[in-house]
Amino acid sequence: MKTEILEKIASVVSEVCEVSVEQIRSHSKCAEDVDARCIFVHYCKVYGISNYTIMRYLHRQRTCVIDRYLANYYTYSQQSYMFRVSSTQVADKLSSIFPATA
């Protein structure tokens, strides 16, 4: 179940940010890839995925890396209009895939 959620989130982020899922999972430091990765990690946390599970999916060695992506997400959200637009688009698409439970 968690793997399905991770794959769906990665797919949506990949589509919106125009990077491949492989780029999201890579160690690339290209700005577009890092932005997509930060958005991916943020929405994984929103949907209740643990740092350890995200770490394993992204092929990272430590969970503190996930905390760094989350911190960067909030920094980028404040500094970049396009980052906020992409993040909002991801949120909209994910809300149609995973509707809120009442």
N, CA and C of each residue as an Amber inpcrd file, in Angstrom:
protein
   306
   0.8180000  -1.2000000   0.0000000   0.0000000   0.0000000   0.0000000
   0.8630000   1.2670000   0.0000000   1.8710000   1.3050000   0.8900000
   2.7320000   2.4880000   0.9430000   3.4920000   2.6750000  -0.3610000
   3.9180000   1.5740000  -0.9580000   4.6490000   1.6670000  -2.2190000
   3.7560000   2.2640000  -3.3050000   2.4960000   1.8780000  -3.3150000
   1.5540000   2.4330000  -4.2930000   1.3980000   3.9420000  -4.0990000
   1.2980000   4.3750000  -2.8580000   1.1660000   5.8040000  -2.5660000
   2.4290000   6.5410000  -3.0060000   3.5920000   5.9870000  -2.6730000
   4.8580000   6.5940000  -3.0910000   4.9340000   6.7200000  -4.6050000
   4.5600000   5.6640000  -5.3040000   4.6100000   5.6740000  -6.7710000
   3.6510000   6.7080000  -7.3560000   2.4450000   6.8120000  -6.7810000
   1.4720000   7.7950000  -7.2770000   1.9770000   9.2170000  -7.0540000
   2.5020000   9.4730000  -5.8590000   3.0300000  10.8100000  -5.5700000
   4.1880000  11.1290000  -6.5050000   5.1030000  10.1840000  -6.6690000
   6.2550000  10.3900000  -7.5590000   5.7850000  10.6520000  -8.9840000
   4.7790000   9.9390000  -9.4190000   4.2540000  10.1080000 -10.7710000
   3.6650000  11.5060000 -10.9710000   2.8930000  11.9680000 -10.0040000
   2.2750000  13.2930000 -10.1030000   3.3510000  14.3800000 -10.0680000
   4.2980000  14.2650000  -9.1490000   5.3790000  15.2530000  -9.0550000
   6.1850000  15.2580000 -10.3480000   6.4470000  14.0820000 -10.8760000
   7.1870000  13.9590000 -12.1260000   6.4670000  14.6830000 -13.2540000
   5.1600000  14.4910000 -13.3450000   4.3610000  15.1220000 -14.3970000
   4.3470000  16.6460000 -14.2580000   4.0820000  17.1200000 -13.0460000
   3.9690000  18.5680000 -12.8220000   5.3240000  19.2650000 -12.9770000
   6.3610000  18.6740000 -12.4230000   7.6890000  19.3130000 -12.4260000
   8.4790000  19.0250000 -13.7040000   7.9340000  18.1670000 -14.5540000
   8.5660000  17.8120000 -15.8230000   9.9640000  17.2220000 -15.6470000
  10.0810000  16.3340000 -14.6770000  11.2900000  15.5270000 -14.4880000
  10.8400000  14.0840000 -14.3590000  11.7250000  13.1580000 -14.6360000
  11.3430000  11.7480000 -14.5320000  11.3700000  11.2890000 -13.0710000
  10.7040000  10.1890000 -12.8170000  10.7290000   9.5960000 -11.4840000
  12.1680000   9.2040000 -11.1380000  12.9140000   8.7530000 -12.1220000
  14.3230000   8.3870000 -11.8900000  15.1260000   9.6060000 -11.4290000
  14.8230000  10.7790000 -11.9830000  15.5130000  11.9990000 -11.5620000
  15.1360000  12.3630000 -10.1240000  13.8880000  12.1490000  -9.7550000
  13.4670000  12.4090000  -8.3770000  14.2240000  11.4900000  -7.4250000
  14.4050000  10.2450000  -7.8170000  15.0720000   9.2610000  -6.9620000
  16.6010000   9.3340000  -7.0380000  17.1100000  10.1220000  -7.9720000
  18.5610000  10.1980000  -8.1630000  19.2100000  11.0750000  -7.0860000
  20.5230000  11.1730000  -7.1870000  21.2870000  12.0430000  -6.2910000
  21.6640000  13.3480000  -6.9930000  20.9980000  13.6390000  -8.0920000
  21.2760000  14.8370000  -8.8840000  21.0540000  16.0950000  -8.0500000
  21.9210000  17.0560000  -8.2490000  21.7830000  18.3310000  -7.5630000
  21.2630000  19.4280000  -8.4920000  20.8000000  19.0310000  -9.6520000
  20.1820000  19.9630000 -10.5970000  18.9690000  20.5960000  -9.9020000
  18.8130000  21.9120000 -10.0610000  17.7630000  22.6450000  -9.3380000
  16.3720000  22.0530000  -9.5560000  16.0450000  21.6810000 -10.7940000
  14.7190000  21.1220000 -11.0750000  14.5120000  19.7990000 -10.3440000
  15.5570000  18.9860000 -10.2940000  15.4620000  17.6920000  -9.6230000
  15.3130000  17.8740000  -8.1110000  16.0690000  18.7960000  -7.5460000
  15.9930000  19.0450000  -6.1060000  14.6240000  19.6120000  -5.7420000
  14.1180000  20.5410000  -6.5410000  12.7810000  21.0800000  -6.2840000
  11.7360000  19.9670000  -6.2970000  11.7910000  19.1310000  -7.3120000
  10.8340000  18.0220000  -7.4210000  10.9610000  17.0770000  -6.2240000
  12.1770000  16.8160000  -5.8150000  12.4180000  15.9200000  -4.6770000
  11.8480000  16.5200000  -3.3920000  12.0210000  17.8200000  -3.1970000
  11.4760000  18.4840000  -2.0050000   9.9470000  18.4180000  -1.9960000
   9.3410000  18.6610000  -3.1450000   7.8810000  18.5720000  -3.2480000
   7.4290000  17.1350000  -2.9920000   8.1440000  16.1760000  -3.5650000
   7.8130000  14.7600000  -3.3560000   7.8490000  14.4080000  -1.8710000
   8.9150000  14.7740000  -1.1840000   9.0590000  14.4440000   0.2390000
   7.9520000  15.1220000   1.0450000   7.6710000  16.3740000   0.7490000
   6.6160000  17.0890000   1.4780000   5.2820000  16.3500000   1.3720000
   4.8930000  15.9750000   0.1700000   3.5950000  15.3220000   0.0060000
   3.5930000  13.8830000   0.5170000   4.7220000  13.2430000   0.5400000
   4.7960000  11.9340000   1.2010000   4.4650000  12.0920000   2.6850000
   5.0300000  13.1180000   3.3000000   4.7450000  13.3660000   4.7190000
   3.2810000  13.7480000   4.9210000   2.7330000  14.5570000   4.0140000
   1.3190000  14.9450000   4.1010000   0.4340000  13.7040000   4.1040000
   0.8030000  12.6950000   3.3080000  -0.0010000  11.4770000   3.2200000
   0.4610000  10.3870000   4.1840000   1.2580000  10.7720000   5.1860000
   1.5570000   9.8860000   6.3030000   2.6570000   8.8670000   6.0910000
   3.5210000   9.0880000   5.1320000   4.6320000   8.1650000   4.8950000
   5.7800000   8.5260000   5.8460000   6.3670000   7.5240000   6.4650000
   7.4430000   7.7750000   7.4280000   8.7380000   8.1800000   6.7290000
   9.5940000   8.8690000   7.4900000  10.9050000   9.2640000   6.9580000
  11.6930000   8.0500000   6.4870000  11.6170000   6.9650000   7.2370000
  12.3720000   5.7600000   6.8830000  11.9130000   5.2030000   5.5370000
  10.6120000   5.1560000   5.3140000  10.0690000   4.6380000   4.0570000
  10.4610000   5.5340000   2.8830000  10.3850000   6.8350000   3.0910000
  10.7960000   7.7740000   2.0450000  12.2830000   7.6100000   1.7550000
  13.0770000   7.5040000   2.7980000  14.5230000   7.3300000   2.6620000
  14.8390000   6.1010000   1.8110000  14.1750000   5.0140000   2.0890000
  14.4070000   3.7760000   1.3310000  13.9920000   3.9470000  -0.1320000
  12.8730000   4.6080000  -0.3700000  12.3870000   4.8170000  -1.7300000
  13.3670000   5.6730000  -2.5380000  13.9480000   6.6690000  -1.8880000
  14.8870000   7.5700000  -2.5590000  16.3280000   7.0540000  -2.5570000
  16.5430000   5.8660000  -2.0330000  17.8770000   5.2610000  -1.9750000
  18.8620000   6.1190000  -1.1860000  18.4100000   6.6290000  -0.0500000
  19.2780000   7.4270000   0.8050000  19.7050000   6.5770000   1.9980000
  20.7580000   7.0120000   2.6660000  21.3260000   6.2260000   3.7610000
  20.8480000   6.6680000   5.1420000  20.3980000   7.9210000   5.2580000
  20.0020000   8.4380000   6.5710000  18.6780000   9.1970000   6.4800000
  17.8940000   9.0830000   7.5520000  16.6030000   9.7730000   7.5670000
  16.7660000  11.2760000   7.7330000  17.9090000  11.7430000   8.2290000
  18.1100000  13.1860000   8.3920000  18.0770000  13.8990000   7.0360000
  18.3680000  13.1810000   5.9630000  18.2960000  13.7560000   4.6200000
  16.8500000  14.1590000   4.3170000  15.9160000  13.3690000   4.7680000
  14.4990000  13.6590000   4.5460000  14.1130000  14.9420000   5.2820000
  14.6130000  15.1070000   6.4920000  14.3510000  16.3350000   7.2460000
  14.9090000  17.5550000   6.5160000  16.0550000  17.3910000   5.8750000
  16.6600000  18.4940000   5.1220000  15.7800000  18.8660000   3.9240000
  15.2410000  17.8560000   3.2270000  14.3390000  18.1450000   2.1070000
  13.0880000  18.8770000   2.5860000  12.5770000  18.4910000   3.7440000
  11.3980000  19.1680000   4.2880000  11.7120000  20.6250000   4.6340000
  12.8620000  20.8640000   5.2360000  13.2720000  22.2270000   5.5660000
  13.4410000  23.0470000   4.2930000  14.0410000  22.4460000   3.2820000
  14.2220000  23.1390000   2.0070000  12.8790000  23.4420000   1.3570000
  11.9210000  22.5300000   1.5010000  10.5890000  22.7620000   0.9350000
  10.0190000  24.0740000   1.4710000  10.0790000  24.2720000   2.7700000
   9.5090000  25.4840000   3.3590000  10.2950000  26.7300000   2.9480000
  11.5990000  26.6130000   2.8420000  12.4200000  27.7370000   2.3850000
  12.0800000  28.0960000   0.9430000  12.0520000  27.0810000   0.0770000
  11.7520000  27.3260000  -1.3390000  10.3400000  27.8780000  -1.5120000
   9.4020000  27.4160000  -0.6890000   8.0200000  27.8980000  -0.7710000
   7.9390000  29.3930000  -0.5110000   8.7870000  29.8780000   0.3890000
   8.7770000  31.2990000   0.7170000   9.5100000  32.1270000  -0.3320000
  10.4760000  31.5250000  -1.0050000  11.3410000  32.2900000  -1.8960000
  10.9760000  32.2150000  -3.3700000  10.2610000  31.1820000  -3.7870000
  10.0540000  30.9750000  -5.2180000   8.5740000  30.8350000  -5.5730000
   8.1090000  31.7540000  -6.3760000   6.7220000  31.7120000  -6.8380000
   6.4580000  30.4470000  -7.6590000   7.3540000  30.1230000  -8.5780000
   7.1550000  28.9440000  -9.4340000   7.1520000  27.6540000  -8.6170000
   7.9500000  27.6000000  -7.5700000   7.9500000  26.4320000  -6.6860000
   6.5710000  26.2920000  -6.0420000   6.0170000  27.4090000  -5.5610000
   4.6790000  27.3750000  -4.9440000   3.6220000  26.9400000  -5.9470000
   3.7310000  27.4260000  -7.1740000   2.7610000  27.0410000  -8.2110000
   2.8370000  25.5370000  -8.4600000   4.0390000  25.0190000  -8.6100000
   4.2080000  23.5740000  -8.8350000   3.6560000  22.7770000  -7.6660000
   3.9590000  23.2220000  -6.4590000   3.4830000  22.5180000  -5.2700000
   1.9550000  22.5180000  -5.2030000   1.3460000  23.6360000  -5.5390000
  -0.1230000  23.7250000  -5.5440000  -0.7250000  22.8050000  -6.6030000
  -0.0980000  22.7520000  -7.7680000  -0.5820000  21.8610000  -8.8190000
  -0.4970000  20.3970000  -8.3760000   0.5910000  20.0430000  -7.7010000
   0.7360000  18.6800000  -7.1780000  -0.3740000  18.4060000  -6.1610000
  -0.6040000  19.3470000  -5.2630000  -1.6500000  19.1790000  -4.2440000
  -3.0110000  18.9530000  -4.8900000  -3.3180000  19.7340000  -5.9220000
  -4.6120000  19.6020000  -6.6020000  -4.7600000  18.2260000  -7.2530000
  -3.7200000  17.7770000  -7.9350000  -3.7820000  16.4670000  -8.5940000
  -3.8760000  15.3360000  -7.5760000  -3.1090000  15.4520000  -6.4880000
  -3.1440000  14.4030000  -5.4680000  -4.4900000  14.3510000  -4.7590000
  -5.1320000  15.5040000  -4.5860000  -6.4250000  15.4990000  -3.8960000
  -7.4980000  14.7970000  -4.7180000  -7.3180000  14.7650000  -6.0250000
  -8.2790000  14.0230000  -6.8540000  -7.9820000  12.5240000  -6.8420000
  -6.7270000  12.1620000  -6.6020000  -6.3480000  10.7420000  -6.5260000
  -6.6640000  10.1690000  -5.1550000  -6.3300000  10.9420000  -4.1190000
  -6.5560000  10.5330000  -2.7270000  -7.5390000  11.4970000  -2.0920000
  -8.8360000  11.3160000  -2.3320000  -9.8150000  12.2670000  -1.7790000
  -9.7910000  12.2390000  -0.2500000 -10.0560000  13.4010000   0.3320000
 -10.0810000  13.5250000   1.7950000 -11.2240000  12.6930000   2.3470000
 -10.9540000  12.0400000   3.4520000 -12.0060000  11.2550000   4.1010000
 -12.7240000  12.1380000   5.0960000 -14.0350000  12.0460000   5.1140000
 -14.8270000  12.9200000   5.9850000 -15.0580000  12.2910000   7.3200000
